[in-house]
């Protein structure tokens, strides 16, 4: 037996599964999804590396109220557009989530607040759609480089001068409104 590390990528997750059976069996699925296969997500980001994948772990179970639940963890490396310099910024999207599996809006309304609903058919759930929804939800609304690393840093500093140099120095006891009092005394 070899002690060499296993460099093989995890297997690709199936597109659809029977989530109810998995919940009854306390099943866990772990694998990857190619980001290029997630059309809505691909359109929402600036890009990602060739062959980039989302690493996913999903655990299915039944809670104490006999609700079918899936908890998940995911991670995906992407490039977004910095809203300061409009250049690319590498971001690792990470999410942990808990979903209640439901087949109707009525069931969704009965879920506790800590569970988001995930609508399924009676015997199938589209895992890729589930993961894509979660990826879209964790996209930052205004991705920004760290201020010191942003290529637009010099432009920012030109518009936002150092605040310590711009503040006027007041003598103690001086009233900032004394100028107004003087204006009131002068007659026109």
Buried (B, 14 or more C-beta within 10 A) or exposed (E): EEEEEEEEEEEBBEEBBBBBEBBEEEBEBEBBBEBEBBEEBBEBBBEBEEEBBBBBBBBBBBEEEEBBBBBBBBBBBBBBBBBBBEEBBEBEBEBEBBBBBBBEEEBBEEBEEEBBBBBBEEEEBBBBBBBBBBBBEBBEEEBBBEEEEBEBBEEEEEEEEEEEEEEEEEEEEEEEEEEEEEEEEEEE
